[in-house]
Amino acid sequence: MFDKTYTIIGTPHYMAREIIIGKGYNMFVDLWSLGICLFEFMTGIVPFGEDDLDPYNIYDKIIKLEIDFSPTFKDKKAKKLIE
């Protein structure tokens, strides 16, 4: 239904898993990036690899869905929604 592209481009913290694994992706990766932005607006940090500078560490966390929550993020309902 939707054409796929295979280019790998983007800022590591905001890239969707589909881009990272290289099996092709469509426009829905933009929704992932929007979700990353919303998380950042709510918590002040990005959810994957906030303190990592190595893109491969960030990619690994994104693929494994290892979310980094700020210690100050106390809203349990919002946390459950995000997870």
ROSE-4610 file (N, C-alpha, C; in Angstrom, 1 decimal, always signed):
// ROSE-4610
residu = [M/M/M/F/F/F/D/D/D/K/K/K/T/T/T/Y/Y/Y/T/T/T/I/I/I/I/I/I/G/G/G/T/T/T/P/P/P/H/H/H/Y/Y/Y/M/M/M/A/A/A/R/R/R/E/E/E/I/I/I/I/I/I/I/I/I/G/G/G/K/K/K/G/G/G/Y/Y/Y/N/N/N/M/M/M/F/F/F/V/V/V/D/D/D/L/L/L/W/W/W/S/S/S/L/L/L/G/G/G/I/I/I/C/C/C/L/L/L/F/F/F/E/E/E/F/F/F/M/M/M/T/T/T/G/G/G/I/I/I/V/V/V/P/P/P/F/F/F/G/G/G/E/E/E/D/D/D/D/D/D/L/L/L/D/D/D/P/P/P/Y/Y/Y/N/N/N/I/I/I/Y/Y/Y/D/D/D/K/K/K/I/I/I/I/I/I/K/K/K/L/L/L/E/E/E/I/I/I/D/D/D/F/F/F/S/S/S/P/P/P/T/T/T/F/F/F/K/K/K/D/D/D/K/K/K/K/K/K/A/A/A/K/K/K/K/K/K/L/L/L/I/I/I/E/E/E]
num = [1/1/1/2/2/2/3/3/3/4/4/4/5/5/5/6/6/6/7/7/7/8/8/8/9/9/9/10/10/10/11/11/11/12/12/12/13/13/13/14/14/14/15/15/15/16/16/16/17/17/17/18/18/18/19/19/19/20/20/20/21/21/21/22/22/22/23/23/23/24/24/24/25/25/25/26/26/26/27/27/27/28/28/28/29/29/29/30/30/30/31/31/31/32/32/32/33/33/33/34/34/34/35/35/35/36/36/36/37/37/37/38/38/38/39/39/39/40/40/40/41/41/41/42/42/42/43/43/43/44/44/44/45/45/45/46/46/46/47/47/47/48/48/48/49/49/49/50/50/50/51/51/51/52/52/52/53/53/53/54/54/54/55/55/55/56/56/56/57/57/57/58/58/58/59/59/59/60/60/60/61/61/61/62/62/62/63/63/63/64/64/64/65/65/65/66/66/66/67/67/67/68/68/68/69/69/69/70/70/70/71/71/71/72/72/72/73/73/73/74/74/74/75/75/75/76/76/76/77/77/77/78/78/78/79/79/79/80/80/80/81/81/81/82/82/82/83/83/83]
x = [+0.8/+0.0/+0.9/+1.9/+2.8/+4.1/+4.7/+6.0/+7.0/+8.1/+9.2/+10.4/+11.2/+12.5/+13.5/+14.8/+15.8/+17.0/+16.9/+17.9/+18.1/+19.3/+19.5/+20.0/+19.1/+19.4/+18.5/+19.1/+18.4/+19.3/+18.7/+19.4/+19.2/+20.3/+20.2/+19.1/+19.0/+18.0/+16.5/+16.3/+14.9/+14.6/+15.5/+15.3/+14.5/+13.6/+12.7/+13.5/+13.1/+13.7/+13.8/+12.7/+12.7/+13.8/+14.2/+15.3/+16.6/+16.8/+18.0/+18.3/+17.3/+17.5/+17.6/+17.2/+17.5/+16.6/+15.4/+14.5/+13.5/+13.7/+12.7/+11.7/+11.3/+10.3/+9.5/+8.4/+7.5/+7.3/+6.3/+6.1/+5.7/+5.4/+5.0/+6.2/+7.4/+8.6/+8.5/+7.8/+7.6/+6.8/+5.9/+5.1/+5.9/+6.9/+7.9/+8.6/+9.1/+9.9/+9.1/+7.8/+6.9/+6.7/+6.6/+6.5/+7.8/+8.9/+10.2/+10.2/+9.7/+9.6/+8.6/+7.5/+6.5/+7.1/+7.8/+8.5/+9.5/+10.2/+11.2/+10.5/+9.4/+8.7/+8.2/+7.8/+7.2/+8.3/+9.4/+10.4/+11.7/+12.0/+13.2/+14.4/+14.2/+15.2/+14.7/+15.5/+15.0/+15.0/+14.1/+13.9/+14.9/+15.7/+16.7/+18.1/+19.0/+20.4/+20.6/+19.9/+20.1/+21.6/+22.3/+23.7/+24.7/+24.2/+25.1/+25.5/+26.8/+27.2/+27.5/+27.7/+27.9/+26.6/+26.4/+25.1/+24.8/+25.8/+25.5/+24.9/+25.3/+24.7/+23.3/+23.0/+21.6/+20.8/+21.3/+20.5/+20.2/+21.2/+20.9/+19.8/+19.8/+18.7/+17.4/+17.3/+16.1/+15.6/+16.4/+16.0/+15.5/+16.2/+15.8/+14.7/+14.3/+13.3/+13.7/+14.9/+15.4/+15.2/+14.1/+13.7/+14.4/+15.0/+15.6/+14.7/+14.1/+13.2/+14.0/+13.7/+14.3/+13.9/+14.8/+14.4/+13.3/+13.2/+12.1/+10.8/+10.7/+9.5/+8.7/+7.7/+6.9/+5.5/+5.0/+3.7/+3.5/+3.0/+2.9/+2.0/+0.9/-0.1/+0.6/+1.3/+2.0/+3.1/+3.8/+4.9/+4.3/+3.2/+2.5/+2.1/+1.5/+1.1/+2.3/+3.4/+4.6/+5.2/+5.2/+5.8/+4.9]
y = [-1.2/+0.0/+1.3/+1.3/+2.5/+2.1/+2.9/+2.6/+2.7/+1.9/+2.0/+2.6/+3.2/+3.7/+3.0/+3.1/+2.3/+3.2/+4.5/+5.4/+5.5/+5.6/+5.8/+7.2/+8.0/+9.4/+9.8/+10.6/+11.2/+11.4/+12.0/+12.2/+11.0/+10.4/+9.1/+9.0/+10.0/+9.9/+9.9/+10.3/+10.4/+9.4/+8.5/+7.6/+6.4/+5.9/+4.8/+3.5/+2.4/+1.1/+0.7/+1.0/+0.5/+1.1/+2.3/+3.0/+2.3/+2.0/+1.5/+0.1/-0.8/-2.1/-2.3/-1.2/-1.2/-2.1/-2.5/-3.3/-2.5/-1.2/-0.3/+0.3/+1.4/+2.1/+3.1/+3.6/+4.5/+5.7/+6.5/+7.8/+7.6/+6.4/+6.3/+6.4/+6.4/+6.7/+8.1/+9.0/+10.4/+10.4/+9.5/+9.4/+9.0/+8.1/+7.7/+9.0/+9.7/+10.9/+11.9/+12.1/+12.9/+12.4/+11.1/+10.6/+10.9/+10.8/+11.1/+12.6/+13.5/+14.9/+15.1/+14.4/+14.6/+14.1/+13.0/+12.5/+13.5/+14.1/+15.1/+16.3/+16.7/+17.9/+17.6/+16.3/+16.0/+15.8/+15.3/+14.9/+15.8/+16.4/+17.2/+16.4/+15.1/+14.3/+13.4/+12.9/+12.0/+10.6/+9.7/+8.4/+7.4/+7.5/+6.5/+7.1/+6.7/+7.1/+8.5/+9.1/+10.6/+10.9/+10.1/+10.4/+9.8/+9.1/+8.4/+9.3/+9.3/+10.1/+9.2/+7.9/+6.9/+6.5/+6.8/+6.5/+5.0/+4.1/+2.7/+2.3/+2.9/+2.7/+3.1/+4.3/+4.8/+3.9/+3.4/+2.5/+1.2/+0.7/-0.5/-0.3/+0.8/+1.0/+1.2/+1.8/+2.0/+0.6/-0.2/-1.6/-2.4/-2.3/-3.1/-2.4/-1.2/-0.4/-0.1/+0.2/+0.5/+2.0/+2.4/+3.8/+4.3/+5.5/+6.2/+7.2/+7.0/+8.0/+8.8/+10.1/+11.0/+10.6/+10.7/+10.4/+11.3/+12.5/+13.4/+13.1/+12.2/+11.9/+10.9/+11.5/+10.7/+10.3/+10.8/+10.5/+9.1/+8.2/+6.8/+6.5/+7.2/+7.0/+7.3/+8.5/+8.9/+7.8/+7.4/+6.4/+5.1/+4.7/+3.4/+3.6/+4.8/+5.1/+5.0/+5.6/+5.6/+4.2/+3.4/+2.1/+1.2]
z = [+0.0/+0.0/+0.0/+0.9/+0.9/+0.4/-0.4/-0.9/+0.2/+0.1/+1.1/+0.5/+1.4/+1.0/+1.9/+1.5/+2.2/+2.6/+2.4/+2.8/+4.3/+4.8/+6.2/+6.5/+7.0/+7.3/+8.5/+9.3/+10.4/+11.6/+12.6/+13.9/+14.7/+15.2/+15.9/+17.0/+17.8/+18.9/+18.4/+17.2/+16.7/+15.6/+15.3/+14.2/+14.7/+13.9/+14.2/+13.9/+14.6/+14.4/+13.0/+12.2/+10.8/+10.0/+10.3/+9.6/+10.0/+11.3/+11.8/+11.3/+11.2/+10.8/+9.3/+8.5/+7.1/+6.2/+6.7/+5.9/+5.2/+5.1/+4.4/+5.4/+5.1/+5.9/+5.0/+5.7/+5.0/+5.8/+5.5/+6.2/+7.7/+8.1/+9.5/+10.5/+10.0/+10.9/+11.4/+10.6/+11.1/+12.4/+12.5/+13.8/+14.9/+14.7/+15.7/+16.2/+15.2/+15.6/+16.4/+16.0/+16.7/+18.1/+18.3/+19.7/+20.5/+19.9/+20.5/+21.0/+20.1/+20.5/+21.6/+21.6/+22.7/+24.0/+24.0/+25.2/+25.7/+24.8/+25.2/+25.8/+25.2/+25.7/+27.2/+27.4/+28.7/+29.8/+29.4/+30.4/+30.4/+29.3/+29.1/+28.6/+28.3/+27.8/+26.6/+25.8/+24.8/+25.4/+25.0/+25.6/+25.4/+24.4/+24.1/+24.1/+25.0/+25.0/+25.2/+26.1/+26.4/+26.6/+27.4/+27.7/+26.7/+25.7/+24.8/+23.7/+23.3/+22.2/+21.0/+21.2/+20.1/+19.5/+18.2/+17.6/+17.7/+17.7/+17.7/+19.1/+20.1/+21.4/+21.5/+20.8/+20.8/+19.9/+18.8/+17.9/+18.7/+19.4/+20.2/+21.2/+21.9/+22.8/+22.1/+21.0/+20.3/+19.8/+19.3/+18.8/+20.0/+21.1/+22.3/+23.1/+22.7/+23.4/+24.9/+25.1/+26.5/+26.7/+27.3/+27.5/+28.8/+28.6/+29.8/+30.3/+31.5/+32.1/+33.0/+33.1/+34.0/+35.4/+36.4/+37.8/+38.3/+37.7/+38.1/+37.5/+36.5/+35.9/+36.8/+37.4/+38.5/+38.0/+36.9/+36.5/+36.0/+36.9/+36.6/+35.4/+35.3/+34.2/+32.8/+32.8/+31.6/+31.2/+32.3/+32.0/+31.5/+32.0/+31.5/+30.0/+29.7/+28.4/+27.4/+27.8/+27.0/+26.8/+27.8/+27.7/+26.9]
